[in-house]
Every structure is written in C-alpha cells, then in structure tokens.
C-alpha cells in the first residue's frame, strides 16, 4: 500500500472520530456566541502569557496563575465553554498520541 493512501485513510478516520466530531460541534456552538468566544480567547491568551511568565521566572506569574484559574472556573460555569474546552482537550490528546506513535516509529532516523 502507498504511504499517501495510508495517510489519507488516517485523515479520513480522524474526521470520523468522536473526538473530531465533538470538537467541531463544540467549536461551531462557541462561534455562535461571541461573548463566550471572546472569554475563551481571553483564557487562551492568558494561558500563553502565564506559561511565558513562568518560564521566564517573572514575578507576576503567580498573579497571572490566579487570574487564569479564576477565568477557568468562570468558563466552566457555562455549558458552551465547558463543552468546548473539554472537547478541545480530548481532540488535542488524540492528535498528540498520533504524533507520538509516528515519532516513535521513525525515531531511529531522527536521532
């Protein structure tokens, strides 16, 4: 079998996966509610800023962490945001697992 056929089959199977479908549906629902979408975008930006601050050892990293946790708690009170964040995580784990499997298979030539 041709490797490209295999990859195309994998792509189709990803699109048929429950993780993909659930994430896509949750993303569509999020996009239909601009207030919640903006909060999730704020959360994503704050998450990146917090990670950067922690890596740099900046003094405001604790303050950002508290703010991030508070926003996360607020988002989890909303069903649309909660479903989106949960499905995003599950989809991300699936994609990470796929990448890990592929990387393991070819690690001997990557080292």
N, C-alpha and C positions, 0 to 999 in steps of 0.2 A: 504494500500500500504506500502511496505517495505521502510524504510528511505533510504537505499542504492540505491534502484531503483530511488527514487526521486533525490538523489544527482547525480546519473549517468545521469539522464534526464537533470538536470541543467547543468552539464558539457557539454553535447551534445548541449544544447541550447546556451551556451556561445560560443562554437566553430562555431555555425551557425549565431551568431550575427554579425551585420555590423561592430561593434567596433572591434571585434576579427579579422574578415577577413581583414579589412582595415589596422589594426596594423600589422598583419602578412605580408601582401603585402608590406607595407612601410618598414618593417624590412628587408625583402628579398632584396628590392631595395637598402637600406642603406648598407647591407652587400656586395653588388656587387661593391661598390665604396669605396675603402679603405681610400682615402683621407678624404672624408666626414665622414665616420665611425669614423676615428681617431679624427676628430674635435668634433663629438658628444660625444665620450668617454671622451675627454678632458673637454667638457662642463659639463658632469655628474660628473666628479671628482671635478671640480671647484665648482660646486653647493654644493656638500657634504662638501668640505673644507670651503666654505663660511658659510654654516649653522653651522658648528662646531665652527668656529671663532666667529660668532655672539653669539652663546650660551655661549661661554667662556668669552665673552666680550673683545676679543683680539683687539688690536689697529689696526691691518691690515684688519679688517673685512670690512671697507668702501672701501679700495683699492681692495679687492677681489670682492666686490659687483659691483664695476665699471667694473672690468675686466670681470666678469660674464655677465653683461649687454651688454658689447661690443661684446663678443663672441656670445651671444644670437642673437643680431642684425645681426651679420655676418652670422650666420647659417640660419636665416630667409630669407636671400637673395638667398639661394639655395633651389630649389624646393624639392629635395630629403630629405634634412634635415628638412625643414618646414613640409612636409607631415608626416615624421617620428615623429617629436616632437608633432604635433597636434594629430596624431592618438594614440600615446603613452598616452597622457593626457586623451583622451576620453576613452580609454580602462581602464586606471587606475581609472578614476571616476566610471566607471561601476563596477569594482571589489570592490572598496571601498563601493559603495552603497549596493552591495550584502552582503558584510561583515557586514555592519551596520544593515541591515534588519535581518540577522541571529543573530547578537549580541543582538539586541532589543528583539527578540523572546525568548532568553534564559537568559536575564539579571537578572531575579529573582533568578536564581541558581548560578550566577557568583558573586553576591554581597556578 
